[in-house]
Amino acid sequence: MKKAGSSIFILLLLGLTVAFIVFGPESDVRKPSNKAGKSTITINKDHIYTGHLLLINHDHPVRKSGMMKDIIHLSENTFVSKGYGLLRSDIRLSEHVANEFSKMVKDAEKEGIDQFMVNSGFRTFEEQNRLYLEMGADYAMPEGYSEHNAGFALDIGSSEMKMEKAPEGKWLEKNAWKYGFILRYPKDKSAITGIQYEPWHFRYVGLPHSAVIHQEGFVLEQYLEYVKQKQHLLVRVDGEEYEVSYYELTDHPSIEVRVGNMYEISGDNMGGVIVTNWEP
């Protein structure tokens, strides 16, 4: 009999317990079960190009359909912009991402970390193109190739010093994953990301993905390849259980997928879709 192709990882990270079970595509162990209350939905190729897990880099530009639809001006929405400064009054961001960032900043303040600045957020294609023409390829990406064009990336600074030395930067590197954020361009991963170390650039991917990325030392490119290879993950973060499943749509116009009461769908911008299920 073939041995069960699963692995279990458990780690105590900064007070939160993170565990995940990996179900390989040929595993004979039980895959995440169809719990009561699940229903069937149709996923089509349009889903490949939207969602918080989109890979946006030199090879995979975001489409306009992949831009977040809930973009807001932070300066005009004080319920999500308290506790940090804004470099400019016109900075925008996804409202959902802004809410999660606000929670993170409030918790950091409880630990005496309170000099956060948001220096950049969402940019339209036109704004990105102007920046690219002004700054050049060494400092900016062409339109569509920047995570800022989607609305879930932001450049975070400190009002006191550079982020690589600031308490704000050190706190984020240790804690941002708890709120669904990742440091997108770490110091030792530029050969994979194609971008030099940017201690200020954080990207929202949501839980449980940020937990696995942090625990395994992945960047987004590596995580998406990992999920595609394993196909099914069962992740527990601080008692919350998530089912993460990958579906390839390259050769299919649509597929039927079972989902629970709470779920998220995100494309990877490469041909696949990741469905995350959890129970409230």
C-alpha positions in Angstrom: 0.0 0.0 0.0 1.2 3.5 -0.9 2.1 5.5 2.2 -0.1 8.6 2.9 1.4 11.6 1.2 0.7 14.2 3.8 2.9 16.3 6.1 2.0 18.2 9.3 3.9 21.3 10.3 3.3 23.1 13.7 5.1 26.2 14.9 4.5 28.7 17.7 4.9 32.1 16.1 4.8 35.2 18.4 2.0 33.8 20.5 0.0 32.3 17.6 -0.1 28.7 16.8 0.2 27.9 13.1 -0.2 24.4 11.8 -0.8 23.1 8.3 -1.4 19.7 6.8 -0.3 19.2 3.2 -2.3 16.8 1.0 -0.3 15.9 -2.2 -2.2 15.3 -5.4 -1.6 11.5 -5.2 -2.1 11.2 -1.4 -4.4 8.4 -0.2 -5.1 10.3 3.0 -8.5 12.0 3.4 -8.5 15.4 1.7 -10.4 18.3 3.2 -13.9 17.0 3.8 -17.2 18.3 2.4 -18.7 19.7 5.6 -22.4 20.3 6.1 -23.6 23.4 4.4 -21.3 23.3 1.4 -22.7 24.3 -2.0 -21.4 24.1 -5.5 -20.2 27.2 -7.4 -18.9 27.7 -10.9 -15.4 29.1 -11.4 -14.4 30.3 -14.9 -11.3 31.7 -16.5 -12.2 35.3 -15.5 -11.4 34.3 -11.9 -7.8 33.7 -12.8 -7.2 37.4 -13.0 -8.8 38.7 -9.8 -8.2 38.4 -6.1 -5.7 39.0 -3.3 -3.3 36.3 -4.4 -2.6 37.6 -7.9 1.1 37.3 -8.9 2.0 40.7 -10.4 5.6 41.0 -11.6 7.8 41.5 -14.7 6.1 38.5 -16.4 2.5 38.8 -15.1 0.8 42.2 -15.4 -2.5 42.8 -13.7 -5.5 43.4 -15.9 -7.8 46.3 -15.2 -10.4 43.7 -14.2 -8.0 42.7 -11.4 -8.0 46.1 -9.8 -9.8 46.2 -6.4 -13.3 47.7 -6.8 -13.4 49.3 -3.3 -10.7 51.9 -3.7 -11.0 54.9 -1.3 -9.1 58.0 -0.4 -7.5 57.5 3.0 -7.6 61.1 3.9 -11.4 61.2 3.4 -12.1 58.1 5.5 -10.8 58.8 9.0 -12.3 55.6 10.3 -9.4 53.7 8.6 -6.7 56.4 8.6 -6.2 57.1 12.3 -2.9 56.3 14.0 -0.6 57.0 11.0 0.4 59.8 8.7 0.0 60.2 5.0 2.7 61.6 2.8 0.1 63.1 0.5 -3.7 63.7 0.8 -4.5 61.8 -2.4 -3.3 58.4 -1.3 -5.8 55.6 -2.1 -6.2 52.0 -1.1 -8.6 49.1 -1.1 -11.1 49.8 1.7 -10.8 46.2 2.9 -7.0 46.4 2.9 -7.1 49.8 4.7 -9.3 48.3 7.4 -6.8 45.5 8.0 -3.9 47.9 8.0 -5.7 50.1 10.5 -6.1 47.1 12.9 -2.4 46.4 12.6 -1.4 49.9 13.3 -3.6 50.1 16.4 -2.1 46.9 17.8 1.4 48.2 17.1 0.6 51.4 19.0 -0.2 49.3 22.1 3.5 48.2 22.0 4.8 51.8 21.6 5.3 51.6 17.8 3.4 54.7 16.6 5.3 56.5 13.9 3.9 54.9 10.8 3.6 56.8 7.5 1.9 55.6 4.3 3.8 56.9 1.4 2.0 55.3 -1.5 -1.0 53.1 -2.3 -3.2 52.5 -5.3 -2.1 53.9 -8.7 -4.1 53.9 -11.9 -2.4 52.7 -15.1 -2.1 56.3 -16.2 -0.4 57.3 -12.9 1.9 54.3 -13.1 2.9 55.2 -16.7 3.7 58.8 -15.7 5.9 57.6 -12.8 7.7 55.1 -15.1 8.4 57.8 -17.7 9.6 60.2 -14.9 11.7 57.8 -12.8 12.8 55.2 -15.4 13.0 51.4 -15.4 15.4 51.3 -12.5 12.9 52.9 -10.1 9.4 52.1 -11.4 7.5 49.4 -13.3 5.5 50.0 -16.5 1.8 50.3 -16.2 0.1 47.1 -15.1 3.3 45.5 -13.8 3.2 47.1 -10.4 1.3 45.7 -7.4 0.2 49.3 -6.7 -2.0 49.1 -9.8 -4.2 46.5 -8.0 -4.9 48.4 -4.8 -3.7 45.9 -2.2 0.0 47.1 -1.9 1.3 50.0 0.0 4.6 51.6 0.8 4.9 52.1 4.5 7.5 54.4 6.2 8.4 55.8 9.5 8.3 59.5 10.3 11.5 59.1 12.3 14.0 57.1 10.2 14.4 54.8 7.2 12.4 51.6 7.4 15.3 49.2 7.5 16.3 50.8 10.8 13.0 52.0 12.2 11.1 50.2 15.0 8.1 50.3 12.6 10.0 48.3 10.0 11.2 45.7 12.5 7.7 45.4 14.0 6.1 44.8 10.6 8.6 42.2 9.6 7.7 40.2 12.7 4.0 40.8 12.9 2.5 41.9 9.6 1.6 38.3 8.6 -0.9 38.1 11.5 -3.0 40.7 9.7 -2.7 39.2 6.2 0.3 41.2 5.0 3.7 40.1 3.7 6.9 41.9 3.1 6.8 41.5 -0.7 10.5 42.0 -1.6 12.7 40.6 1.2 16.5 41.1 1.3 17.5 37.6 0.2 14.8 36.9 -2.5 15.6 39.4 -5.2 16.8 36.6 -7.6 13.2 35.2 -7.4 11.1 38.4 -7.2 13.3 40.3 -9.7 13.1 43.3 -7.3 15.7 44.6 -4.9 15.1 44.7 -1.2 12.3 47.1 -0.3 11.6 47.2 3.4 8.7 49.6 2.9 6.7 47.6 0.4 4.0 45.4 2.0 1.3 43.5 0.2 -2.0 42.1 1.4 -2.7 38.4 0.7 -4.9 37.6 3.7 -4.9 34.7 6.1 -4.0 31.9 6.1 -1.7 32.6 3.2 0.4 35.2 5.0 1.0 32.7 7.9 2.3 30.0 5.6 4.5 32.5 3.7 6.0 33.8 6.9 6.5 30.4 8.5 8.2 28.9 5.4 10.2 31.9 4.4 8.4 32.0 1.0 7.9 35.0 -1.3 4.6 35.0 -3.2 6.1 33.3 -6.3 7.2 30.4 -4.1 4.0 30.1 -2.2 1.8 30.0 -5.4 4.1 27.3 -6.8 3.9 25.4 -3.6 0.1 25.5 -3.5 -0.1 24.4 -7.1 2.2 21.5 -6.5 0.4 20.3 -3.3 -3.1 21.2 -4.5 -4.7 20.9 -1.0 -3.6 22.4 2.3 -5.4 22.3 5.7 -4.1 25.3 7.7 -4.8 26.1 11.3 -4.0 29.6 12.6 -4.7 30.3 16.3 -7.5 27.8 16.3 -9.1 28.9 13.0 -9.1 26.2 10.3 -8.8 26.9 6.6 -9.0 24.7 3.6 -6.8 25.9 0.7 -7.3 24.2 -2.7 -5.8 24.9 -6.1 -7.6 24.4 -9.4 -6.0 24.5 -12.8 -8.2 26.2 -15.5 -5.8 26.4 -18.4 -7.6 23.6 -20.3 -11.1 24.2 -18.9 -13.5 27.1 -19.6 -15.1 26.5 -16.2 -15.2 24.0 -13.3 -17.6 23.2 -10.5 -16.2 23.6 -7.0 -17.6 22.8 -3.5 -17.4 25.7 -1.0 -18.6 26.3 2.5 -20.4 29.1 4.3 -17.3 31.3 4.2 -14.9 31.3 1.3 -12.7 33.4 -0.9 -11.7 32.9 -4.5 -8.5 34.3 -6.0 -6.7 33.7 -9.3 -3.0 33.4 -9.4 -2.7 35.4 -12.7 -1.1 32.4 -14.4 -3.8 29.9 -15.1 -5.0 28.7 -11.8 -7.5 29.6 -9.1 -7.1 29.2 -5.3 -10.2 28.7 -3.2 -10.0 29.2 0.6 -12.7 27.9 2.8 -13.2 28.4 6.5 -15.9 28.2 9.2 -16.7 31.3 11.3 
